[in-house]
């Protein structure tokens, strides 16, 4: 028998991640949580709202998954320095 694992995927939470806390916290055997982008509303607003990124990071860390993957979406582009983008090209 092959090893099996579960993957849960969410995206486009746009600073409303805490609304998913109860549902995601009730998952007891989740192996991987993938957030497929757009956890902010264009980054700059999120950055200036008194710890928005820190709150998202703490929330993500509190969820009962063995592994968590975060992919930046188009709304997070402003969180990346232009120097970082040049290294990726």
Backbone torsions as a table, in degrees:
resi	resn	phi	psi	omega
1	UNK	NA	135.7	179.9
2	UNK	-76.7	153.1	172.9
3	UNK	-65.8	140.1	178.6
4	UNK	-120.9	150.1	175.4
5	UNK	-148.6	160.5	-179.1
6	UNK	-110.4	139.6	177.5
7	UNK	-122.1	128.4	173.7
8	UNK	-111.5	135.4	-178.1
9	UNK	-123.4	130.1	174.1
10	UNK	-129.6	162.3	175.8
11	UNK	-163.0	172.2	173.4
12	UNK	52.5	44.5	178.4
13	UNK	-80.4	-20.1	172.3
14	UNK	42.1	57.8	176.6
15	UNK	68.6	12.2	178.9
16	UNK	-110.9	26.3	-175.8
17	UNK	-59.0	-35.0	-177.6
18	UNK	-64.3	-20.5	177.2
19	UNK	-67.9	-16.6	179.8
20	UNK	-96.5	-1.9	-172.7
21	UNK	-55.6	-51.9	-175.9
22	UNK	-60.9	-46.3	-178.1
23	UNK	-64.7	-46.5	-177.1
24	UNK	-74.1	-30.4	179.6
25	UNK	-70.8	-20.4	-179.2
26	UNK	-82.4	-7.1	178.3
27	UNK	-81.2	115.3	-174.0
28	UNK	-97.3	-19.1	-177.5
29	UNK	-120.2	30.7	-179.8
30	UNK	-76.4	126.8	178.8
31	UNK	-87.3	-47.9	-174.8
32	UNK	-132.3	131.4	170.2
33	UNK	-112.2	123.4	178.1
34	UNK	-110.7	121.0	171.3
35	UNK	-101.7	112.1	-170.5
36	UNK	-92.6	36.9	169.8
37	UNK	102.6	163.1	179.4
38	UNK	63.1	54.7	172.9
39	UNK	-87.4	-6.6	177.0
40	UNK	-116.8	172.9	167.4
41	UNK	-106.5	81.6	-179.4
42	UNK	61.8	39.0	165.9
43	UNK	52.9	-58.3	-175.4
44	UNK	-57.8	-44.5	177.3
45	UNK	-63.5	-43.1	-179.4
46	UNK	-62.2	-42.4	-178.1
47	UNK	-63.8	-36.2	-174.0
48	UNK	-88.1	0.3	-175.9
49	UNK	-92.5	47.6	172.7
50	UNK	55.8	63.5	174.5
51	UNK	87.3	23.2	-179.4
52	UNK	-56.5	-45.5	179.6
53	UNK	-67.5	-40.8	177.5
54	UNK	-62.0	-40.5	178.7
55	UNK	-63.5	-43.9	178.5
56	UNK	-61.9	-43.4	-179.7
57	UNK	-63.4	-43.5	178.2
58	UNK	-64.2	-42.2	178.7
59	UNK	-61.2	-48.5	-179.5
60	UNK	-60.4	-42.6	179.8
61	UNK	-66.0	-23.6	-177.7
62	UNK	-83.4	-10.8	-176.1
63	UNK	-78.5	146.0	-171.6
64	UNK	-84.2	57.0	177.5
65	UNK	-116.9	145.2	179.2
66	UNK	-66.5	-37.7	-177.9
67	UNK	-135.0	144.0	177.1
68	UNK	-130.8	129.7	179.2
69	UNK	-118.1	135.6	180.0
70	UNK	-124.2	125.1	176.7
71	UNK	-112.1	128.2	176.6
72	UNK	-70.7	136.8	174.6
73	UNK	-100.7	-173.8	-179.3
74	UNK	-63.7	-24.6	179.2
75	UNK	-74.8	-19.3	179.6
76	UNK	-92.0	0.5	-176.6
77	UNK	-55.4	-36.4	-178.7
78	UNK	-69.7	-12.1	177.8
79	UNK	-84.5	-8.3	-178.3
80	UNK	-103.3	129.5	176.1
81	UNK	-67.7	150.0	177.3
82	UNK	-58.3	-33.5	178.0
83	UNK	-62.3	-38.1	177.9
84	UNK	-63.6	-41.9	-179.7
85	UNK	-64.0	-37.8	179.2
86	UNK	-63.5	-36.7	-179.9
87	UNK	-68.8	-27.8	-177.7
88	UNK	-80.0	-30.6	-176.4
89	UNK	-61.9	NA	NA
